[in-house]
Amino acid sequence: MAGDNGCRAAARVGQGSVFGPLELGRLQREIKATYPVKDFSSLADAEAYLDGMAD
């Protein structure tokens, strides 16, 4: 749905969980996401990344 509706990037904020990023990465591969997905340790860093993608 995200790729079909113009998603250009995604950000994940992890709180130390090993399983969350692994599962989300698996889902990204399963749907063959064509947009980059990056992991961040803080919401501020994730928002800054996504704000930069809007340019």
mmCIF file as Biopython writes it, N, C-alpha, C and O atoms, coordinates in Angstrom:
data_model
#
loop_
_atom_site.group_PDB
_atom_site.id
_atom_site.type_symbol
_atom_site.label_atom_id
_atom_site.label_alt_id
_atom_site.label_comp_id
_atom_site.label_asym_id
_atom_site.label_entity_id
_atom_site.label_seq_id
_atom_site.pdbx_PDB_ins_code
_atom_site.Cartn_x
_atom_site.Cartn_y
_atom_site.Cartn_z
_atom_site.occupancy
_atom_site.B_iso_or_equiv
_atom_site.auth_seq_id
_atom_site.auth_asym_id
_atom_site.pdbx_PDB_model_num
ATOM 1   N N  . MET A ? 1  ? 0.813  -1.177 0.000  1.0 0.0 1  A 1 
ATOM 2   C CA . MET A ? 1  ? 0.000  0.000  0.000  1.0 0.0 1  A 1 
ATOM 3   C C  . MET A ? 1  ? 0.867  1.256  0.000  1.0 0.0 1  A 1 
ATOM 4   O O  . MET A ? 1  ? 0.563  2.220  -0.703 1.0 0.0 1  A 1 
ATOM 5   N N  . ALA A ? 2  ? 1.937  1.251  0.779  1.0 0.0 2  A 1 
ATOM 6   C CA . ALA A ? 2  ? 2.799  2.433  0.836  1.0 0.0 2  A 1 
ATOM 7   C C  . ALA A ? 2  ? 3.451  2.703  -0.511 1.0 0.0 2  A 1 
ATOM 8   O O  . ALA A ? 2  ? 3.471  3.843  -0.975 1.0 0.0 2  A 1 
ATOM 9   N N  . GLY A ? 3  ? 3.986  1.661  -1.140 1.0 0.0 3  A 1 
ATOM 10  C CA . GLY A ? 3  ? 4.629  1.822  -2.437 1.0 0.0 3  A 1 
ATOM 11  C C  . GLY A ? 3  ? 3.657  2.228  -3.527 1.0 0.0 3  A 1 
ATOM 12  O O  . GLY A ? 3  ? 3.993  3.020  -4.407 1.0 0.0 3  A 1 
ATOM 13  N N  . ASP A ? 4  ? 2.459  1.687  -3.467 1.0 0.0 4  A 1 
ATOM 14  C CA . ASP A ? 4  ? 1.444  2.004  -4.477 1.0 0.0 4  A 1 
ATOM 15  C C  . ASP A ? 4  ? 0.912  3.425  -4.352 1.0 0.0 4  A 1 
ATOM 16  O O  . ASP A ? 4  ? 0.342  3.964  -5.301 1.0 0.0 4  A 1 
ATOM 17  N N  . ASN A ? 5  ? 1.097  4.029  -3.191 1.0 0.0 5  A 1 
ATOM 18  C CA . ASN A ? 5  ? 0.550  5.358  -2.951 1.0 0.0 5  A 1 
ATOM 19  C C  . ASN A ? 5  ? 1.609  6.436  -2.838 1.0 0.0 5  A 1 
ATOM 20  O O  . ASN A ? 5  ? 1.362  7.485  -2.244 1.0 0.0 5  A 1 
ATOM 21  N N  . GLY A ? 6  ? 2.788  6.193  -3.399 1.0 0.0 6  A 1 
ATOM 22  C CA . GLY A ? 6  ? 3.804  7.234  -3.495 1.0 0.0 6  A 1 
ATOM 23  C C  . GLY A ? 6  ? 4.782  7.349  -2.347 1.0 0.0 6  A 1 
ATOM 24  O O  . GLY A ? 6  ? 5.470  8.363  -2.237 1.0 0.0 6  A 1 
ATOM 25  N N  . CYS A ? 7  ? 4.869  6.361  -1.498 1.0 0.0 7  A 1 
ATOM 26  C CA . CYS A ? 7  ? 5.840  6.406  -0.414 1.0 0.0 7  A 1 
ATOM 27  C C  . CYS A ? 7  ? 7.244  6.467  -1.013 1.0 0.0 7  A 1 
ATOM 28  O O  . CYS A ? 7  ? 7.596  5.649  -1.864 1.0 0.0 7  A 1 
ATOM 29  N N  . ARG A ? 8  ? 8.047  7.440  -0.566 1.0 0.0 8  A 1 
ATOM 30  C CA . ARG A ? 8  ? 9.406  7.570  -1.097 1.0 0.0 8  A 1 
ATOM 31  C C  . ARG A ? 8  ? 10.464 7.129  -0.110 1.0 0.0 8  A 1 
ATOM 32  O O  . ARG A ? 8  ? 11.606 6.887  -0.500 1.0 0.0 8  A 1 
ATOM 33  N N  . ALA A ? 9  ? 10.108 7.019  1.162  1.0 0.0 9  A 1 
ATOM 34  C CA . ALA A ? 9  ? 11.055 6.590  2.187  1.0 0.0 9  A 1 
ATOM 35  C C  . ALA A ? 9  ? 10.292 6.240  3.452  1.0 0.0 9  A 1 
ATOM 36  O O  . ALA A ? 9  ? 9.165  6.692  3.656  1.0 0.0 9  A 1 
ATOM 37  N N  . ALA A ? 10 ? 10.916 5.432  4.298  1.0 0.0 10 A 1 
ATOM 38  C CA . ALA A ? 10 ? 10.330 5.081  5.583  1.0 0.0 10 A 1 
ATOM 39  C C  . ALA A ? 10 ? 11.430 5.072  6.630  1.0 0.0 10 A 1 
ATOM 40  O O  . ALA A ? 10 ? 12.597 4.827  6.325  1.0 0.0 10 A 1 
ATOM 41  N N  . ALA A ? 11 ? 11.041 5.342  7.861  1.0 0.0 11 A 1 
ATOM 42  C CA . ALA A ? 11 ? 11.987 5.336  8.977  1.0 0.0 11 A 1 
ATOM 43  C C  . ALA A ? 11 ? 11.408 4.485  10.096 1.0 0.0 11 A 1 
ATOM 44  O O  . ALA A ? 11 ? 10.216 4.550  10.398 1.0 0.0 11 A 1 
ATOM 45  N N  . ARG A ? 12 ? 12.280 3.684  10.704 1.0 0.0 12 A 1 
ATOM 46  C CA . ARG A ? 12 ? 11.886 2.870  11.854 1.0 0.0 12 A 1 
ATOM 47  C C  . ARG A ? 12 ? 12.669 3.354  13.063 1.0 0.0 12 A 1 
ATOM 48  O O  . ARG A ? 12 ? 13.876 3.583  12.981 1.0 0.0 12 A 1 
ATOM 49  N N  . VAL A ? 13 ? 11.988 3.505  14.166 1.0 0.0 13 A 1 
ATOM 50  C CA . VAL A ? 13 ? 12.648 3.897  15.411 1.0 0.0 13 A 1 
ATOM 51  C C  . VAL A ? 13 ? 12.611 2.697  16.339 1.0 0.0 13 A 1 
ATOM 52  O O  . VAL A ? 13 ? 11.544 2.233  16.742 1.0 0.0 13 A 1 
ATOM 53  N N  . GLY A ? 14 ? 13.795 2.204  16.669 1.0 0.0 14 A 1 
ATOM 54  C CA . GLY A ? 14 ? 13.895 1.030  17.529 1.0 0.0 14 A 1 
ATOM 55  C C  . GLY A ? 14 ? 14.209 1.410  18.960 1.0 0.0 14 A 1 
ATOM 56  O O  . GLY A ? 14 ? 14.900 2.393  19.225 1.0 0.0 14 A 1 
ATOM 57  N N  . GLN A ? 15 ? 13.697 0.625  19.859 1.0 0.0 15 A 1 
ATOM 58  C CA . GLN A ? 15 ? 13.942 0.856  21.275 1.0 0.0 15 A 1 
ATOM 59  C C  . GLN A ? 15 ? 14.763 -0.285 21.870 1.0 0.0 15 A 1 
ATOM 60  O O  . GLN A ? 15 ? 14.528 -0.702 23.004 1.0 0.0 15 A 1 
ATOM 61  N N  . GLY A ? 16 ? 15.711 -0.777 21.111 1.0 0.0 16 A 1 
ATOM 62  C CA . GLY A ? 16 ? 16.579 -1.830 21.613 1.0 0.0 16 A 1 
ATOM 63  C C  . GLY A ? 16 ? 16.112 -3.241 21.299 1.0 0.0 16 A 1 
ATOM 64  O O  . GLY A ? 16 ? 16.803 -4.204 21.632 1.0 0.0 16 A 1 
ATOM 65  N N  . SER A ? 17 ? 14.968 -3.381 20.673 1.0 0.0 17 A 1 
ATOM 66  C CA . SER A ? 17 ? 14.467 -4.709 20.338 1.0 0.0 17 A 1 
ATOM 67  C C  . SER A ? 17 ? 15.215 -5.255 19.127 1.0 0.0 17 A 1 
ATOM 68  O O  . SER A ? 17 ? 15.417 -4.545 18.142 1.0 0.0 17 A 1 
ATOM 69  N N  . VAL A ? 18 ? 15.618 -6.496 19.202 1.0 0.0 18 A 1 
ATOM 70  C CA . VAL A ? 18 ? 16.266 -7.154 18.073 1.0 0.0 18 A 1 
ATOM 71  C C  . VAL A ? 18 ? 15.215 -7.672 17.095 1.0 0.0 18 A 1 
ATOM 72  O O  . VAL A ? 18 ? 15.431 -7.661 15.883 1.0 0.0 18 A 1 
ATOM 73  N N  . PHE A ? 19 ? 14.103 -8.115 17.610 1.0 0.0 19 A 1 
ATOM 74  C CA . PHE A ? 19 ? 13.102 -8.763 16.781 1.0 0.0 19 A 1 
ATOM 75  C C  . PHE A ? 19 ? 12.288 -7.796 15.934 1.0 0.0 19 A 1 
ATOM 76  O O  . PHE A ? 19 ? 11.904 -8.139 14.816 1.0 0.0 19 A 1 
ATOM 77  N N  . GLY A ? 20 ? 12.015 -6.603 16.435 1.0 0.0 20 A 1 
ATOM 78  C CA . GLY A ? 20 ? 11.232 -5.622 15.681 1.0 0.0 20 A 1 
ATOM 79  C C  . GLY A ? 20 ? 11.848 -5.294 14.328 1.0 0.0 20 A 1 
ATOM 80  O O  . GLY A ? 20 ? 11.185 -5.452 13.303 1.0 0.0 20 A 1 
ATOM 81  N N  . PRO A ? 21 ? 13.106 -4.840 14.297 1.0 0.0 21 A 1 
ATOM 82  C CA . PRO A ? 21 ? 13.734 -4.537 13.009 1.0 0.0 21 A 1 
ATOM 83  C C  . PRO A ? 21 ? 13.854 -5.752 12.093 1.0 0.0 21 A 1 
ATOM 84  O O  . PRO A ? 21 ? 13.723 -5.621 10.876 1.0 0.0 21 A 1 
ATOM 85  N N  . LEU A ? 22 ? 14.100 -6.932 12.662 1.0 0.0 22 A 1 
ATOM 86  C CA . LEU A ? 22 ? 14.197 -8.140 11.834 1.0 0.0 22 A 1 
ATOM 87  C C  . LEU A ? 22 ? 12.865 -8.445 11.159 1.0 0.0 22 A 1 
ATOM 88  O O  . LEU A ? 22 ? 12.822 -8.757 9.969  1.0 0.0 22 A 1 
ATOM 89  N N  . GLU A ? 23 ? 11.789 -8.355 11.918 1.0 0.0 23 A 1 
ATOM 90  C CA . GLU A ? 23 ? 10.471 -8.647 11.363 1.0 0.0 23 A 1 
ATOM 91  C C  . GLU A ? 23 ? 10.078 -7.596 10.331 1.0 0.0 23 A 1 
ATOM 92  O O  . GLU A ? 23 ? 9.545  -7.942 9.277  1.0 0.0 23 A 1 
ATOM 93  N N  . LEU A ? 24 ? 10.330 -6.327 10.613 1.0 0.0 24 A 1 
ATOM 94  C CA . LEU A ? 24 ? 9.990  -5.277 9.655  1.0 0.0 24 A 1 
ATOM 95  C C  . LEU A ? 24 ? 10.830 -5.399 8.384  1.0 0.0 24 A 1 
ATOM 96  O O  . LEU A ? 24 ? 10.329 -5.147 7.288  1.0 0.0 24 A 1 
ATOM 97  N N  . GLY A ? 25 ? 12.079 -5.776 8.518  1.0 0.0 25 A 1 
ATOM 98  C CA . GLY A ? 25 ? 12.917 -6.009 7.347  1.0 0.0 25 A 1 
ATOM 99  C C  . GLY A ? 25 ? 12.399 -7.157 6.502  1.0 0.0 25 A 1 
ATOM 100 O O  . GLY A ? 25 ? 12.412 -7.090 5.273  1.0 0.0 25 A 1 
ATOM 101 N N  . ARG A ? 26 ? 11.944 -8.210 7.164  1.0 0.0 26 A 1 
ATOM 102 C CA . ARG A ? 26 ? 11.365 -9.352 6.445  1.0 0.0 26 A 1 
ATOM 103 C C  . ARG A ? 26 ? 10.118 -8.921 5.680  1.0 0.0 26 A 1 
ATOM 104 O O  . ARG A ? 26 ? 9.931  -9.304 4.525  1.0 0.0 26 A 1 
ATOM 105 N N  . LEU A ? 27 ? 9.280  -8.138 6.314  1.0 0.0 27 A 1 
ATOM 106 C CA . LEU A ? 27 ? 8.074  -7.659 5.636  1.0 0.0 27 A 1 
ATOM 107 C C  . LEU A ? 27 ? 8.425  -6.773 4.449  1.0 0.0 27 A 1 
ATOM 108 O O  . LEU A ? 27 ? 7.794  -6.850 3.395  1.0 0.0 27 A 1 
ATOM 109 N N  . GLN A ? 28 ? 9.432  -5.935 4.630  1.0 0.0 28 A 1 
ATOM 110 C CA . GLN A ? 28 ? 9.870  -5.060 3.526  1.0 0.0 28 A 1 
ATOM 111 C C  . GLN A ? 28 ? 10.320 -5.894 2.331  1.0 0.0 28 A 1 
ATOM 112 O O  . GLN A ? 28 ? 9.977  -5.578 1.192  1.0 0.0 28 A 1 
ATOM 113 N N  . ARG A ? 29 ? 11.074 -6.940 2.577  1.0 0.0 29 A 1 
ATOM 114 C CA . ARG A ? 29 ? 11.520 -7.808 1.486  1.0 0.0 29 A 1 
ATOM 115 C C  . ARG A ? 29 ? 10.344 -8.562 0.866  1.0 0.0 29 A 1 
ATOM 116 O O  . ARG A ? 29 ? 10.280 -8.741 -0.350 1.0 0.0 29 A 1 
ATOM 117 N N  . GLU A ? 30 ? 9.420  -8.999 1.713  1.0 0.0 30 A 1 
ATOM 118 C CA . GLU A ? 30 ? 8.270  -9.771 1.237  1.0 0.0 30 A 1 
ATOM 119 C C  . GLU A ? 30 ? 7.400  -8.958 0.277  1.0 0.0 30 A 1 
ATOM 120 O O  . GLU A ? 30 ? 6.919  -9.489 -0.724 1.0 0.0 30 A 1 
ATOM 121 N N  . ILE A ? 31 ? 7.200  -7.689 0.573  1.0 0.0 31 A 1 
ATOM 122 C CA . ILE A ? 31 ? 6.371  -6.857 -0.304 1.0 0.0 31 A 1 
ATOM 123 C C  . ILE A ? 31 ? 7.181  -6.217 -1.421 1.0 0.0 31 A 1 
ATOM 124 O O  . ILE A ? 31 ? 6.642  -5.484 -2.250 1.0 0.0 31 A 1 
ATOM 125 N N  . LYS A ? 32 ? 8.500  -6.504 -1.436 1.0 0.0 32 A 1 
ATOM 126 C CA . LYS A ? 32 ? 9.402  -5.951 -2.452 1.0 0.0 32 A 1 
ATOM 127 C C  . LYS A ? 32 ? 9.321  -4.425 -2.477 1.0 0.0 32 A 1 
ATOM 128 O O  . LYS A ? 32 ? 9.122  -3.814 -3.527 1.0 0.0 32 A 1 
ATOM 129 N N  . ALA A ? 33 ? 9.478  -3.826 -1.301 1.0 0.0 33 A 1 
ATOM 130 C CA . ALA A ? 33 ? 9.426  -2.371 -1.173 1.0 0.0 33 A 1 
ATOM 131 C C  . ALA A ? 33 ? 10.482 -1.732 -2.063 1.0 0.0 33 A 1 
ATOM 132 O O  . ALA A ? 33 ? 11.639 -2.154 -2.074 1.0 0.0 33 A 1 
ATOM 133 N N  . THR A ? 34 ? 10.080 -0.724 -2.799 1.0 0.0 34 A 1 
ATOM 134 C CA . THR A ? 34 ? 10.995 -0.046 -3.718 1.0 0.0 34 A 1 
ATOM 135 C C  . THR A ? 34 ? 11.520 1.254  -3.137 1.0 0.0 34 A 1 
ATOM 136 O O  . THR A ? 34 ? 12.221 1.999  -3.822 1.0 0.0 34 A 1 
ATOM 137 N N  . TYR A ? 35 ? 11.196 1.532  -1.904 1.0 0.0 35 A 1 
ATOM 138 C CA . TYR A ? 35 ? 11.649 2.754  -1.245 1.0 0.0 35 A 1 
ATOM 139 C C  . TYR A ? 35 ? 12.623 2.381  -0.122 1.0 0.0 35 A 1 
ATOM 140 O O  . TYR A ? 35 ? 12.533 1.287  0.435  1.0 0.0 35 A 1 
ATOM 141 N N  . PRO A ? 36 ? 13.550 3.282  0.211  1.0 0.0 36 A 1 
ATOM 142 C CA . PRO A ? 36 ? 14.501 2.970  1.276  1.0 0.0 36 A 1 
ATOM 143 C C  . PRO A ? 36 ? 13.835 3.012  2.649  1.0 0.0 36 A 1 
ATOM 144 O O  . PRO A ? 36 ? 12.946 3.825  2.900  1.0 0.0 36 A 1 
ATOM 145 N N  . VAL A ? 37 ? 14.280 2.128  3.521  1.0 0.0 37 A 1 
ATOM 146 C CA . VAL A ? 37 ? 13.833 2.108  4.908  1.0 0.0 37 A 1 
ATOM 147 C C  . VAL A ? 37 ? 15.083 2.133  5.769  1.0 0.0 37 A 1 
ATOM 148 O O  . VAL A ? 37 ? 15.952 1.271  5.637  1.0 0.0 37 A 1 
ATOM 149 N N  . LYS A ? 38 ? 15.174 3.120  6.649  1.0 0.0 38 A 1 
ATOM 150 C CA . LYS A ? 38 ? 16.342 3.235  7.519  1.0 0.0 38 A 1 
ATOM 151 C C  . LYS A ? 38 ? 15.910 3.107  8.967  1.0 0.0 38 A 1 
ATOM 152 O O  . LYS A ? 38 ? 14.794 3.470  9.339  1.0 0.0 38 A 1 
ATOM 153 N N  . ASP A ? 39 ? 16.821 2.582  9.775  1.0 0.0 39 A 1 
ATOM 154 C CA . ASP A ? 39 ? 16.586 2.430  11.205 1.0 0.0 39 A 1 
ATOM 155 C C  . ASP A ? 39 ? 17.250 3.575  11.964 1.0 0.0 39 A 1 
ATOM 156 O O  . ASP A ? 39 ? 18.352 4.003  11.621 1.0 0.0 39 A 1 
ATOM 157 N N  . PHE A ? 40 ? 16.572 4.066  12.996 1.0 0.0 40 A 1 
ATOM 158 C CA . PHE A ? 40 ? 17.084 5.148  13.817 1.0 0.0 40 A 1 
ATOM 159 C C  . PHE A ? 40 ? 16.857 4.813  15.284 1.0 0.0 40 A 1 
ATOM 160 O O  . PHE A ? 40 ? 15.968 4.035  15.630 1.0 0.0 40 A 1 
ATOM 161 N N  . SER A ? 41 ? 17.675 5.413  16.137 1.0 0.0 41 A 1 
ATOM 162 C CA . SER A ? 41 ? 17.524 5.173  17.572 1.0 0.0 41 A 1 
ATOM 163 C C  . SER A ? 41 ? 16.685 6.249  18.242 1.0 0.0 41 A 1 
ATOM 164 O O  . SER A ? 41 ? 16.307 6.098  19.404 1.0 0.0 41 A 1 
ATOM 165 N N  . SER A ? 42 ? 16.385 7.338  17.529 1.0 0.0 42 A 1 
ATOM 166 C CA . SER A ? 42 ? 15.556 8.381  18.119 1.0 0.0 42 A 1 
ATOM 167 C C  . SER A ? 42 ? 14.538 8.893  17.110 1.0 0.0 42 A 1 
ATOM 168 O O  . SER A ? 42 ? 14.767 8.874  15.901 1.0 0.0 42 A 1 
ATOM 169 N N  . LEU A ? 43 ? 13.415 9.347  17.634 1.0 0.0 43 A 1 
ATOM 170 C CA . LEU A ? 43 ? 12.364 9.906  16.796 1.0 0.0 43 A 1 
ATOM 171 C C  . LEU A ? 43 ? 12.856 11.176 16.086 1.0 0.0 43 A 1 
ATOM 172 O O  . LEU A ? 43 ? 12.514 11.416 14.928 1.0 0.0 43 A 1 
ATOM 173 N N  . ALA A ? 44 ? 13.652 11.976 16.780 1.0 0.0 44 A 1 
ATOM 174 C CA . ALA A ? 44 ? 14.172 13.211 16.184 1.0 0.0 44 A 1 
ATOM 175 C C  . ALA A ? 44 ? 15.028 12.909 14.949 1.0 0.0 44 A 1 
ATOM 176 O O  . ALA A ? 44 ? 14.907 13.592 13.932 1.0 0.0 44 A 1 
ATOM 177 N N  . ASP A ? 45 ? 15.879 11.904 15.030 1.0 0.0 45 A 1 
ATOM 178 C CA . ASP A ? 45 ? 16.718 11.533 13.886 1.0 0.0 45 A 1 
ATOM 179 C C  . ASP A ? 45 ? 15.869 11.012 12.724 1.0 0.0 45 A 1 
ATOM 180 O O  . ASP A ? 45 ? 16.133 11.332 11.565 1.0 0.0 45 A 1 
ATOM 181 N N  . ALA A ? 46 ? 14.855 10.212 13.038 1.0 0.0 46 A 1 
ATOM 182 C CA . ALA A ? 46 ? 13.968 9.675  12.001 1.0 0.0 46 A 1 
ATOM 183 C C  . ALA A ? 46 ? 13.209 10.799 11.306 1.0 0.0 46 A 1 
ATOM 184 O O  . ALA A ? 46 ? 13.085 10.809 10.082 1.0 0.0 46 A 1 
ATOM 185 N N  . GLU A ? 47 ? 12.704 11.742 12.092 1.0 0.0 47 A 1 
ATOM 186 C CA . GLU A ? 47 ? 11.967 12.863 11.505 1.0 0.0 47 A 1 
ATOM 187 C C  . GLU A ? 47 ? 12.876 13.728 10.635 1.0 0.0 47 A 1 
ATOM 188 O O  . GLU A ? 47 ? 12.461 14.186 9.571  1.0 0.0 47 A 1 
ATOM 189 N N  . ALA A ? 48 ? 14.100 13.951 11.076 1.0 0.0 48 A 1 
ATOM 190 C CA . ALA A ? 48 ? 15.042 14.745 10.286 1.0 0.0 48 A 1 
ATOM 191 C C  . ALA A ? 48 ? 15.327 14.060 8.949  1.0 0.0 48 A 1 
ATOM 192 O O  . ALA A ? 48 ? 15.399 14.724 7.915  1.0 0.0 48 A 1 
ATOM 193 N N  . TYR A ? 49 ? 15.488 12.743 8.967  1.0 0.0 49 A 1 
ATOM 194 C CA . TYR A ? 49 ? 15.719 11.984 7.740  1.0 0.0 49 A 1 
ATOM 195 C C  . TYR A ? 49 ? 14.531 12.123 6.785  1.0 0.0 49 A 1 
ATOM 196 O O  . TYR A ? 49 ? 14.710 12.409 5.602  1.0 0.0 49 A 1 
ATOM 197 N N  . LEU A ? 50 ? 13.315 11.917 7.310  1.0 0.0 50 A 1 
ATOM 198 C CA . LEU A ? 50 ? 12.127 11.998 6.471  1.0 0.0 50 A 1 
ATOM 199 C C  . LEU A ? 50 ? 11.901 13.423 5.972  1.0 0.0 50 A 1 
ATOM 200 O O  . LEU A ? 50 ? 11.480 13.614 4.831  1.0 0.0 50 A 1 
ATOM 201 N N  . ASP A ? 51 ? 12.170 14.413 6.798  1.0 0.0 51 A 1 
ATOM 202 C CA . ASP A ? 51 ? 12.044 15.812 6.351  1.0 0.0 51 A 1 
ATOM 203 C C  . ASP A ? 51 ? 13.002 16.097 5.204  1.0 0.0 51 A 1 
ATOM 204 O O  . ASP A ? 51 ? 12.665 16.837 4.280  1.0 0.0 51 A 1 
ATOM 205 N N  . GLY A ? 52 ? 14.194 15.514 5.259  1.0 0.0 52 A 1 
ATOM 206 C CA . GLY A ? 52 ? 15.181 15.684 4.187  1.0 0.0 52 A 1 
ATOM 207 C C  . GLY A ? 52 ? 14.762 15.022 2.891  1.0 0.0 52 A 1 
ATOM 208 O O  . GLY A ? 52 ? 15.168 15.452 1.811  1.0 0.0 52 A 1 
ATOM 209 N N  . MET A ? 53 ? 13.947 13.972 2.991  1.0 0.0 53 A 1 
ATOM 210 C CA . MET A ? 53 ? 13.477 13.276 1.794  1.0 0.0 53 A 1 
ATOM 211 C C  . MET A ? 53 ? 12.428 14.084 1.045  1.0 0.0 53 A 1 
ATOM 212 O O  . MET A ? 53 ? 12.166 13.815 -0.127 1.0 0.0 53 A 1 
ATOM 213 N N  . ALA A ? 54 ? 11.823 15.068 1.699  1.0 0.0 54 A 1 
ATOM 214 C CA . ALA A ? 54 ? 10.773 15.873 1.076  1.0 0.0 54 A 1 
ATOM 215 C C  . ALA A ? 54 ? 11.334 16.865 0.060  1.0 0.0 54 A 1 
ATOM 216 O O  . ALA A ? 54 ? 10.600 17.378 -0.785 1.0 0.0 54 A 1 
ATOM 217 N N  . ASP A ? 55 ? 12.624 17.129 0.146  1.0 0.0 55 A 1 
ATOM 218 C CA . ASP A ? 55 ? 13.249 18.097 -0.783 1.0 0.0 55 A 1 
ATOM 219 C C  . ASP A ? 55 ? 13.382 17.566 -2.173 1.0 0.0 55 A 1 
ATOM 220 O O  . ASP A ? 55 ? 13.885 18.263 -3.054 1.0 0.0 55 A 1 
#
